[in-house]
Amino acid sequence: MNLPISLTLLRIFFVPIVVVLLLTKGGNLDLWAVLVFLLAAVTDLLDGLLARKRGQITTLGILLDPIADKLLISAAFISLVELRLVPAWMVVIIVGREFAVSGLRTIASAEGYILEPSELGKTKMVFQVVAITVIILEGRRFPALHPLGEVLLWMVVVFAVASAVQYFWNFWKRLDERVYRRPARRVLVMPPEESLPEEKAPEEKDVAAH
């Protein structure tokens, strides 16, 4: 197991810790939640950089990295719904988009190619990290950040929908290219049966021989 994949697995390990810290009241647990969440987000940046720098880009890493991202972001947003800090319908759109794109990646993998992360998807991830951080902080300590949190949340929804449309568009385009490049099947046309010469029966062949 290489270092980039280890960082991806570490991000998955951070998911339940973030949830527990967010949903447990008292002390400075909200600040600890922000710290662990940001640390997990940093591993998302580092695993990609290290994979490219070390030449350790693998199929497992390409498939596992977005799964870790989706687990982290989905768990954080669902926890914020439980804390009544974000509207549930927005989180349904955000999390639903993650499931839809994950399913699309699975289908693409079965078709023999991989949907790599797009620029819109990466931008969406940045907005998600910033929005979650701001919302956690404004929920218990800095209410003045509430307008900023709302704006960031709307940006997350917009980029989530836009990136999902882009992924589906690229998927269908790849399928169309595959169909277009597929060689046409050769059809063998047989002559009608009545035009074929009739084979003589064995008795007829013997008579003709005499």
N, C-alpha and C positions, 0 to 999 in steps of 0.2 A: 504494500500500500504506500503510495507516494504522499508527499507533504500536502499538495493541493487537495487531494481527496480526504486526507485526515482533517484539514480545516473545514471542509464541507460537512463531515460527520460531526465535528465539534459544534457547528452551527445548529445541527439537529438536536444535539445534546442540550443546547442552551434553551430550546423551546419550552419545555416544561418548567424550567427555572424562571423564565420570564413570566409565565402564566401565574405561578405561585406567588411571585413577588407582587404582581399587579393586583391580584385578588385578595391578598392578605393586608389588612389595615393595621396601621400602627407604625410608630417610629419613622425612619427614613426609608422604608421599603420601596416607596415609589421612586426615590432617587436611585436605589440599587437596581430597580427594574429598568430604569433608563440606561444605567451603566452597562448592565448585562446585555440589553437589547442592542445598544450601540456597538458593543464588543462583538456581538454576533454579526451585525451588519458589516463591521470591518473585515471579518473573516470572508465575507462574500467578495469584497474587493481584493483581498490578498490571494485567495485561491486562484482567481483568474489570472492575476499578474504573475504569480509564481509558475502556473502551468504554462503560460506563454514563454516566460523567461527561461525555464528549464527544459522546454520542449516536452512537457509531460501532459499534453492535451490528449485525453483518452475518451473513448465512447462512454465509459462509466461516469467519468467526471462531467461530461456534457449533459448526460441524463440526470445525474444525481444533484447537480448544482441548482437547477430551477426547482427541484422538489424541496430541497432544504429552504430555499427562499420562500416558497409558497407556504410551507409549514410555519415558518417564523412569522410571516406577515399575517397569515390567516389567524393564527393563535392570538397574536397581539390585538388584532381588530375585534375578534370575538370577545376577548376579555374586556375591551373598551365598551362594547355593547352591554355586557353584564354590569359594568360600572355606570351605565347611562351617560357616557361621554360622547358617543357618536350615534347617529340614527341607524337603526337596524337595516333599513332598506338600502342604504349606501354600502354597508358591509356585505349585504347579499350580492350586490352587483360586483363588488371587488373580489369576494371569495368565489362567486360563481364564475367569474372570468378566469380565475386561477384553475379551477377544475376543468373548464372548457378547453383551455390551452393545454393542460396536462393530457387530456384525452386526445387532443389533436396531435400532440407529440407522439403518443403511443401509436396512433394510426399511421403517422408518417414513418415511424421506426419500422412498423410492420411492412410498409411499402418499400423499405430499403434506403431511406434517407433520413437525415436529422434536421429538424427545425432549430437553427441556432438563434440565440437571443438577438432581438432587433434593437435598434437605437431607441425606438419608442418604449420598448419594454424596459430598457435600462433607465431611461428617464423616469418612467413610472415607478421603478424601484426606489430611486432617489427621493421622489416626492413622498412615497410611502414611509420611508425611514424618517424623514423630517417631520411629516405630519403626525406620525405616532409619537415621536419624541415631544413635540410641542403640545399635543393633546394630553399626554400624561402629566406634563409639567403644569399646564393650566388647570387641570382637573382638581388638584389639591393645594397647589402653592401659588400659582401665578394666574389668577382669573383674567388679568388684562390681556393674556395671550389668546383668549377665546376667539376674537375675530380672525386672527392669523390662522388659528387651527381650522376654522371653517373654510377659509380660502384654500388652504393646503388640501383639505379633504376633498373639496370639489375638483381640484387639479388632479388628485389621485383618480377620481371617478372618470374624468375626461380622458386621461391617458390610459386608464385601464380599458375603456371601451375602444379607443383608437388603436391601441396596440393589438387587441384581440381581433379587430377587423383586419389589420395588417397581416397577422399570422394566418388567418383563414384565407385571405387573398393569396398569399404566397403559397399556401398549401394547394389550393385549387389550380394555381398557375403551374406548379410542378406536375400535378396530375395531368393537366392538359398537354404539357410538353412531352410527358411520357407516352400518352396516347398518340400524339402526333408523330413521334419518332419510332413508334412500334411498326415493324415492317408488315406490309399488307400480306394477307394469306393468299397463297396461290390456289386457285380453284381448278381442279381437273374435270373437264367436261367429257363425259362418256357418250359415245354415239348411241342412238336408240337401239333397242334390242332387235327390231325387225331388220335393221341394216347390217347386222353382223352375219357373216356366212354361217350357214347351218352345218354342224358337224355330222358327218355321215355315221349311221349306225354301223356296228361291226359287221352285220350280215351284208349290208350294202357295199362295204369296203371289200369283202371277200368276193362278191359277185363281180365288182369292177375289176378285181385282180385277174379273174378267169377270162 
